[in-house]
Amino acid sequence: MNNRDRPIGVFDSGIGGLTVLKEIIKELPDEGTIYLGDTARVPYGIRSPETVMRYSFENTKFLFSKDIKLLVIACNTASSISLNAIKNSMSIPVIGVIEPGAKAAVKATRNKRIGVIGTEATVKSNSYTKAIKTIDKSIEVFGLSCPLFVPLVEEGWTGGNIVALIAKQYLGGIKDKGVDTIVLGCTHYPLLKKVLAAVMGEGVGLIDSAVETSYEVKTILEVTGLNREQKGVPLREFYVTDSPERFLKVGENFLGQKIENIEKIELGG
């Protein structure tokens, strides 16, 4: 297969990475994609770094066997722990979701006060803080874990009074810090954009790492000359390690379109 025609590989611990895939398809509709959701071992946030590293390499090995031309680690936990190791081991470009979001936040902030909301594991890792301060040490970063957001989104609760009340309860403290920019540091959170924007109010920008990652993918493909020239129907494949039925039911809401060509596989062993 011509290098340009090879697909983009994307993996996540579950379904959240579909928000990243959604933005990649939106930005690069002619590119083929292969998505792997490690649904049998989700969530990665409760695992040890060694285990996350092992899972990430198993995911990578599977996608690499599909002759991908670029790998996207669409999982904040895996990006923070295994990105550099995978980059160093691969002969193709590899990107995560943290650096693109951090770059966009630094560019967007006016008062140099940035909030990062995510799962407990992502916030504790300080990955976004490190990435932001690598670019500008003078920026203050305030992390906040919002553990209820993930189950709410997976149940389809992305609006309404209950979700708004929970968001207000979570975001009150970070709002008091005077941040003018919030990084959505979890791939589930883009589905809550409207609620989060309403709670934070005008003047506070929301940085969607999924959107920023899609821009990064486009740039890398253009710079390396790997962007697909052919038009027509691109490859769309989906793989999961457990519960394909649930993946279909919940995932189509994340992706914003019908999911077909899904297959259950086993990793490791």
C-alpha atoms as a printed R data frame, in Angstrom:
    type eleno elety resid chain resno       x       y      z
1   ATOM     1    CA   MET     A     1   0.000   0.000  0.000
2   ATOM     2    CA   ASN     A     2   1.182   3.502 -0.834
3   ATOM     3    CA   ASN     A     3   2.463   5.278  2.300
4   ATOM     4    CA   ARG     A     4  -0.029   8.099  1.812
5   ATOM     5    CA   ASP     A     5  -2.961   5.687  1.610
6   ATOM     6    CA   ARG     A     6  -2.196   3.897  4.869
7   ATOM     7    CA   PRO     A     7  -4.638   4.627  7.723
8   ATOM     8    CA   ILE     A     8  -4.249   6.598 10.940
9   ATOM     9    CA   GLY     A     9  -4.310   4.475 14.095
10  ATOM    10    CA   VAL     A    10  -6.047   5.722 17.241
11  ATOM    11    CA   PHE     A    11  -6.270   3.973 20.603
12  ATOM    12    CA   ASP     A    12  -7.917   4.691 23.930
13  ATOM    13    CA   SER     A    13  -8.708   2.721 27.060
14  ATOM    14    CA   GLY     A    14 -12.378   2.803 26.068
15  ATOM    15    CA   ILE     A    15 -14.828   4.978 24.165
16  ATOM    16    CA   GLY     A    16 -13.722   8.496 25.141
17  ATOM    17    CA   GLY     A    17 -11.106   8.575 22.397
18  ATOM    18    CA   LEU     A    18 -13.933   8.573 19.869
19  ATOM    19    CA   THR     A    19 -14.210  12.331 20.463
20  ATOM    20    CA   VAL     A    20 -10.636  12.594 19.188
21  ATOM    21    CA   LEU     A    21 -11.444  10.358 16.228
22  ATOM    22    CA   LYS     A    22 -14.526  12.474 15.499
23  ATOM    23    CA   GLU     A    23 -12.388  15.606 15.174
24  ATOM    24    CA   ILE     A    24  -9.759  13.812 13.050
25  ATOM    25    CA   ILE     A    25 -12.476  12.644 10.632
26  ATOM    26    CA   LYS     A    26 -13.951  16.153 10.576
27  ATOM    27    CA   GLU     A    27 -10.575  17.755  9.852
28  ATOM    28    CA   LEU     A    28  -9.319  15.006  7.508
29  ATOM    29    CA   PRO     A    29 -12.394  13.328  5.963
30  ATOM    30    CA   ASP     A    30 -10.407  11.527  3.245
31  ATOM    31    CA   GLU     A    31  -8.020   9.800  5.671
32  ATOM    32    CA   GLY     A    32  -8.613   6.188  6.630
33  ATOM    33    CA   THR     A    33  -8.773   5.414 10.354
34  ATOM    34    CA   ILE     A    34  -8.504   2.387 12.626
35  ATOM    35    CA   TYR     A    35  -9.728   2.774 16.200
36  ATOM    36    CA   LEU     A    36  -8.908   0.454 19.094
37  ATOM    37    CA   GLY     A    37 -10.810   0.723 22.379
38  ATOM    38    CA   ASP     A    38  -9.328  -1.420 25.152
39  ATOM    39    CA   THR     A    39 -12.748  -1.844 26.746
40  ATOM    40    CA   ALA     A    40 -11.811  -5.017 28.654
41  ATOM    41    CA   ARG     A    41  -9.244  -3.141 30.746
42  ATOM    42    CA   VAL     A    42 -10.826   0.294 31.116
43  ATOM    43    CA   PRO     A    43 -10.172   2.515 33.052
44  ATOM    44    CA   TYR     A    44  -6.411   3.003 32.817
45  ATOM    45    CA   GLY     A    45  -6.474   5.706 35.500
46  ATOM    46    CA   ILE     A    46  -6.587   3.172 38.353
47  ATOM    47    CA   ARG     A    47  -3.679   1.108 37.000
48  ATOM    48    CA   SER     A    48   0.002   1.363 37.918
49  ATOM    49    CA   PRO     A    49   2.296   3.211 35.489
50  ATOM    50    CA   GLU     A    50   3.947  -0.117 34.617
51  ATOM    51    CA   THR     A    51   0.589  -1.652 33.708
52  ATOM    52    CA   VAL     A    52  -0.483   1.366 31.661
53  ATOM    53    CA   MET     A    53   2.824   1.201 29.808
54  ATOM    54    CA   ARG     A    54   2.292  -2.484 29.021
55  ATOM    55    CA   TYR     A    55  -1.273  -1.944 27.854
56  ATOM    56    CA   SER     A    56  -0.185   0.976 25.682
57  ATOM    57    CA   PHE     A    57   2.513  -1.057 23.969
58  ATOM    58    CA   GLU     A    58   0.091  -3.920 23.338
59  ATOM    59    CA   ASN     A    59  -2.366  -1.479 21.750
60  ATOM    60    CA   THR     A    60   0.422   0.028 19.691
61  ATOM    61    CA   LYS     A    61   1.658  -3.369 18.502
62  ATOM    62    CA   PHE     A    62  -1.837  -4.304 17.304
63  ATOM    63    CA   LEU     A    63  -2.383  -1.058 15.397
64  ATOM    64    CA   PHE     A    64   1.121  -1.168 13.918
65  ATOM    65    CA   SER     A    65   0.281  -4.633 12.550
66  ATOM    66    CA   LYS     A    66  -2.508  -2.918 10.583
67  ATOM    67    CA   ASP     A    67   0.098  -0.912  8.644
68  ATOM    68    CA   ILE     A    68  -0.809   2.510 10.047
69  ATOM    69    CA   LYS     A    69   1.164   5.613  9.056
70  ATOM    70    CA   LEU     A    70   0.605   7.654 12.230
71  ATOM    71    CA   LEU     A    71  -0.447   6.760 15.775
72  ATOM    72    CA   VAL     A    72  -2.639   8.864 18.042
73  ATOM    73    CA   ILE     A    73  -2.730   7.981 21.739
74  ATOM    74    CA   ALA     A    74  -6.223   9.309 22.449
75  ATOM    75    CA   CYS     A    75  -6.067   8.659 26.186
76  ATOM    76    CA   ASN     A    76  -4.840  11.228 28.691
77  ATOM    77    CA   THR     A    77  -3.497   8.620 31.121
78  ATOM    78    CA   ALA     A    78  -1.643   6.673 28.427
79  ATOM    79    CA   SER     A    79  -0.359   9.907 26.871
80  ATOM    80    CA   SER     A    80   1.087  11.084 30.183
81  ATOM    81    CA   ILE     A    81   2.765   7.763 30.977
82  ATOM    82    CA   SER     A    82   3.746   6.059 27.729
83  ATOM    83    CA   LEU     A    83   3.937   8.664 24.942
84  ATOM    84    CA   ASN     A    84   7.699   9.225 25.007
85  ATOM    85    CA   ALA     A    85   8.549   5.519 25.270
86  ATOM    86    CA   ILE     A    86   6.278   4.663 22.339
87  ATOM    87    CA   LYS     A    87   7.628   7.580 20.293
88  ATOM    88    CA   ASN     A    88  11.157   6.308 20.797
89  ATOM    89    CA   SER     A    89  10.223   2.774 19.753
90  ATOM    90    CA   MET     A    90   8.234   3.554 16.600
91  ATOM    91    CA   SER     A    91   9.273   4.339 13.048
92  ATOM    92    CA   ILE     A    92   6.107   6.382 12.419
93  ATOM    93    CA   PRO     A    93   4.903   9.682 13.937
94  ATOM    94    CA   VAL     A    94   3.224   9.316 17.352
95  ATOM    95    CA   ILE     A    95   1.230  12.019 19.124
96  ATOM    96    CA   GLY     A    96  -0.784  12.220 22.330
97  ATOM    97    CA   VAL     A    97  -3.594  14.511 23.443
98  ATOM    98    CA   ILE     A    98  -1.777  16.482 26.137
99  ATOM    99    CA   GLU     A    99   0.760  18.600 24.249
100 ATOM   100    CA   PRO     A   100  -1.698  19.893 21.616
101 ATOM   101    CA   GLY     A   101  -4.114  20.978 24.364
102 ATOM   102    CA   ALA     A   102  -1.354  22.578 26.414
103 ATOM   103    CA   LYS     A   103  -0.044  24.558 23.432
104 ATOM   104    CA   ALA     A   104  -3.514  25.865 22.615
105 ATOM   105    CA   ALA     A   105  -4.138  26.869 26.237
106 ATOM   106    CA   VAL     A   106  -0.888  28.839 26.433
107 ATOM   107    CA   LYS     A   107  -1.791  30.609 23.203
108 ATOM   108    CA   ALA     A   108  -5.316  31.380 24.397
109 ATOM   109    CA   THR     A   109  -4.737  32.666 27.934
110 ATOM   110    CA   ARG     A   110  -4.551  36.411 28.489
111 ATOM   111    CA   ASN     A   111  -4.061  36.550 32.247
112 ATOM   112    CA   LYS     A   112  -1.784  33.485 32.485
113 ATOM   113    CA   ARG     A   113  -4.186  31.589 34.736
114 ATOM   114    CA   ILE     A   114  -5.259  28.235 33.284
115 ATOM   115    CA   GLY     A   115  -7.524  25.559 34.727
116 ATOM   116    CA   VAL     A   116  -7.231  21.890 33.816
117 ATOM   117    CA   ILE     A   117 -10.170  19.582 34.481
118 ATOM   118    CA   GLY     A   118  -9.887  15.826 34.091
119 ATOM   119    CA   THR     A   119  -9.965  12.484 35.841
120 ATOM   120    CA   GLU     A   120  -8.175  12.109 39.151
121 ATOM   121    CA   ALA     A   121  -5.314  10.199 37.504
122 ATOM   122    CA   THR     A   122  -4.740  12.855 34.847
123 ATOM   123    CA   VAL     A   123  -4.844  15.730 37.339
124 ATOM   124    CA   LYS     A   124  -2.531  13.925 39.783
125 ATOM   125    CA   SER     A   125  -0.023  13.242 37.007
126 ATOM   126    CA   ASN     A   126   0.437  17.005 36.471
127 ATOM   127    CA   SER     A   127   1.008  16.224 32.792
128 ATOM   128    CA   TYR     A   128  -0.796  19.321 31.539
129 ATOM   129    CA   THR     A   129   0.898  21.510 34.136
130 ATOM   130    CA   LYS     A   130   4.328  20.263 33.059
131 ATOM   131    CA   ALA     A   131   3.513  20.705 29.365
132 ATOM   132    CA   ILE     A   132   2.159  24.228 29.913
133 ATOM   133    CA   LYS     A   133   5.076  25.322 32.095
134 ATOM   134    CA   THR     A   134   7.565  23.927 29.581
135 ATOM   135    CA   ILE     A   135   6.223  26.554 27.192
136 ATOM   136    CA   ASP     A   136   5.748  29.384 29.727
137 ATOM   137    CA   LYS     A   137   6.950  29.012 33.324
138 ATOM   138    CA   SER     A   138   5.094  32.132 34.451
139 ATOM   139    CA   ILE     A   139   1.654  30.622 33.855
140 ATOM   140    CA   GLU     A   140  -0.314  29.458 36.901
141 ATOM   141    CA   VAL     A   141  -2.126  26.149 36.414
142 ATOM   142    CA   PHE     A   142  -4.977  24.908 38.593
143 ATOM   143    CA   GLY     A   143  -5.958  21.245 38.299
144 ATOM   144    CA   LEU     A   144  -9.369  19.897 39.237
145 ATOM   145    CA   SER     A   145 -10.665  16.318 39.056
146 ATOM   146    CA   CYS     A   146 -14.330  15.862 38.118
147 ATOM   147    CA   PRO     A   147 -14.961  12.118 38.558
148 ATOM   148    CA   LEU     A   148 -18.728  12.190 38.005
149 ATOM   149    CA   PHE     A   149 -18.477  13.662 34.506
150 ATOM   150    CA   VAL     A   150 -17.387  10.396 32.855
151 ATOM   151    CA   PRO     A   151 -20.292   8.213 34.056
152 ATOM   152    CA   LEU     A   152 -22.749  11.026 33.324
153 ATOM   153    CA   VAL     A   153 -21.554  11.301 29.733
154 ATOM   154    CA   GLU     A   154 -21.553   7.530 29.230
155 ATOM   155    CA   GLU     A   155 -25.159   7.430 30.405
156 ATOM   156    CA   GLY     A   156 -26.029  10.123 27.875
157 ATOM   157    CA   TRP     A   157 -26.529  12.847 30.487
158 ATOM   158    CA   THR     A   158 -24.857  15.801 28.783
159 ATOM   159    CA   GLY     A   159 -27.325  18.536 29.679
160 ATOM   160    CA   GLY     A   160 -30.169  19.449 32.008
161 ATOM   161    CA   ASN     A   161 -30.453  20.732 35.559
162 ATOM   162    CA   ILE     A   162 -28.727  17.828 37.322
163 ATOM   163    CA   VAL     A   163 -25.629  18.008 35.125
164 ATOM   164    CA   ALA     A   164 -25.550  21.814 35.475
165 ATOM   165    CA   LEU     A   165 -25.726  21.572 39.286
166 ATOM   166    CA   ILE     A   166 -22.887  19.036 39.405
167 ATOM   167    CA   ALA     A   167 -20.785  21.195 37.066
168 ATOM   168    CA   LYS     A   168 -21.399  24.276 39.243
169 ATOM   169    CA   GLN     A   169 -20.382  22.327 42.336
170 ATOM   170    CA   TYR     A   170 -17.159  21.119 40.721
171 ATOM   171    CA   LEU     A   171 -16.143  24.301 38.931
172 ATOM   172    CA   GLY     A   172 -16.901  26.815 41.684
173 ATOM   173    CA   GLY     A   173 -13.447  26.589 43.208
174 ATOM   174    CA   ILE     A   174 -11.564  26.867 39.931
175 ATOM   175    CA   LYS     A   175 -13.805  29.735 38.830
176 ATOM   176    CA   ASP     A   176 -12.789  31.604 41.997
177 ATOM   177    CA   LYS     A   177  -9.138  31.302 40.924
178 ATOM   178    CA   GLY     A   178  -9.849  33.767 38.101
179 ATOM   179    CA   VAL     A   179  -8.815  31.479 35.249
180 ATOM   180    CA   ASP     A   180  -9.578  32.718 31.752
181 ATOM   181    CA   THR     A   181  -8.903  29.369 30.042
182 ATOM   182    CA   ILE     A   182 -10.019  25.825 30.858
183 ATOM   183    CA   VAL     A   183  -8.444  22.730 29.308
184 ATOM   184    CA   LEU     A   184 -10.832  19.807 28.889
185 ATOM   185    CA   GLY     A   185  -8.328  17.198 30.024
186 ATOM   186    CA   CYS     A   186 -10.539  14.167 29.457
187 ATOM   187    CA   THR     A   187 -11.820  12.848 26.143
188 ATOM   188    CA   HIS     A   188 -15.353  12.548 27.561
189 ATOM   189    CA   TYR     A   189 -15.636  16.230 28.432
190 ATOM   190    CA   PRO     A   190 -16.223  17.687 24.936
191 ATOM   191    CA   LEU     A   191 -19.780  16.343 25.193
192 ATOM   192    CA   LEU     A   192 -20.279  18.697 28.161
193 ATOM   193    CA   LYS     A   193 -19.010  21.834 26.413
194 ATOM   194    CA   LYS     A   194 -22.316  23.717 26.495
195 ATOM   195    CA   VAL     A   195 -22.853  23.099 30.196
196 ATOM   196    CA   LEU     A   196 -19.256  23.934 31.114
197 ATOM   197    CA   ALA     A   197 -19.301  27.131 29.051
198 ATOM   198    CA   ALA     A   198 -22.530  28.238 30.720
199 ATOM   199    CA   VAL     A   199 -21.136  27.583 34.212
200 ATOM   200    CA   MET     A   200 -17.822  29.357 33.581
201 ATOM   201    CA   GLY     A   201 -19.463  32.295 31.804
202 ATOM   202    CA   GLU     A   202 -18.267  34.628 29.083
203 ATOM   203    CA   GLY     A   203 -14.606  35.458 28.987
204 ATOM   204    CA   VAL     A   204 -13.453  31.932 29.857
205 ATOM   205    CA   GLY     A   205 -12.301  29.906 26.858
206 ATOM   206    CA   LEU     A   206 -12.594  26.125 26.682
207 ATOM   207    CA   ILE     A   207  -9.731  24.214 25.083
208 ATOM   208    CA   ASP     A   208 -10.828  20.929 23.542
209 ATOM   209    CA   SER     A   209  -7.758  18.688 23.333
210 ATOM   210    CA   ALA     A   210  -9.556  16.519 20.768
211 ATOM   211    CA   VAL     A   211  -9.863  19.443 18.352
212 ATOM   212    CA   GLU     A   212  -6.272  20.531 18.932
213 ATOM   213    CA   THR     A   213  -5.026  16.973 18.392
214 ATOM   214    CA   SER     A   214  -6.786  16.805 15.021
215 ATOM   215    CA   TYR     A   215  -4.977  19.992 13.951
216 ATOM   216    CA   GLU     A   216  -1.675  18.446 15.029
217 ATOM   217    CA   VAL     A   217  -2.398  15.289 13.020
218 ATOM   218    CA   LYS     A   218  -3.139  17.363  9.934
219 ATOM   219    CA   THR     A   219   0.057  19.386 10.326
220 ATOM   220    CA   ILE     A   220   2.250  16.298 10.785
221 ATOM   221    CA   LEU     A   221   0.779  14.538  7.747
222 ATOM   222    CA   GLU     A   222   1.332  17.618  5.590
223 ATOM   223    CA   VAL     A   223   4.891  18.213  6.831
224 ATOM   224    CA   THR     A   224   5.904  14.568  6.389
225 ATOM   225    CA   GLY     A   225   4.132  14.217  3.043
226 ATOM   226    CA   LEU     A   226   1.933  11.408  4.358
227 ATOM   227    CA   ASN     A   227  -1.436  13.045  3.735
228 ATOM   228    CA   ARG     A   228  -3.758  10.986  1.543
229 ATOM   229    CA   GLU     A   229  -4.195  12.300 -1.985
230 ATOM   230    CA   GLN     A   230  -6.914   9.884 -3.029
231 ATOM   231    CA   LYS     A   231 -10.550  10.869 -2.625
232 ATOM   232    CA   GLY     A   232 -13.427   8.468 -2.183
233 ATOM   233    CA   VAL     A   233 -14.657   6.347  0.713
234 ATOM   234    CA   PRO     A   234 -11.864   5.979  3.304
235 ATOM   235    CA   LEU     A   235 -11.235   2.980  5.549
236 ATOM   236    CA   ARG     A   236 -13.135   2.992  8.867
237 ATOM   237    CA   GLU     A   237 -12.389   0.084 11.207
238 ATOM   238    CA   PHE     A   238 -13.148  -0.332 14.913
239 ATOM   239    CA   TYR     A   239 -11.756  -2.880 17.345
240 ATOM   240    CA   VAL     A   240 -12.598  -3.483 20.999
241 ATOM   241    CA   THR     A   241 -11.360  -5.945 23.603
242 ATOM   242    CA   ASP     A   242 -14.781  -6.426 25.236
243 ATOM   243    CA   SER     A   243 -18.502  -5.578 24.977
244 ATOM   244    CA   PRO     A   244 -18.868  -4.494 21.338
245 ATOM   245    CA   GLU     A   245 -22.614  -4.051 21.916
246 ATOM   246    CA   ARG     A   246 -22.093  -1.398 24.601
247 ATOM   247    CA   PHE     A   247 -19.392   0.235 22.503
248 ATOM   248    CA   LEU     A   248 -21.879   0.586 19.650
249 ATOM   249    CA   LYS     A   249 -24.655   1.880 21.889
250 ATOM   250    CA   VAL     A   250 -22.600   4.530 23.668
251 ATOM   251    CA   GLY     A   251 -19.915   5.148 21.059
252 ATOM   252    CA   GLU     A   252 -22.150   6.464 18.303
253 ATOM   253    CA   ASN     A   253 -23.089   9.364 20.573
254 ATOM   254    CA   PHE     A   254 -19.394  10.165 21.031
255 ATOM   255    CA   LEU     A   255 -18.512   9.808 17.361
256 ATOM   256    CA   GLY     A   256 -21.612  11.550 16.057
257 ATOM   257    CA   GLN     A   257 -22.141   8.951 13.337
258 ATOM   258    CA   LYS     A   258 -22.928   5.286 12.828
259 ATOM   259    CA   ILE     A   259 -20.245   2.772 13.775
260 ATOM   260    CA   GLU     A   260 -19.764  -0.220 11.497
261 ATOM   261    CA   ASN     A   261 -16.948  -2.704 10.853
262 ATOM   262    CA   ILE     A   262 -16.445  -3.428 14.561
263 ATOM   263    CA   GLU     A   263 -14.606  -6.516 15.764
264 ATOM   264    CA   LYS     A   264 -13.741  -7.910 19.197
265 ATOM   265    CA   ILE     A   265 -10.096  -8.900 19.677
266 ATOM   266    CA   GLU     A   266  -7.784 -10.119 22.437
267 ATOM   267    CA   LEU     A   267  -4.565  -8.396 23.436
268 ATOM   268    CA   GLY     A   268  -1.646  -9.571 25.543
269 ATOM   269    CA   GLY     A   269  -1.796 -13.105 26.794
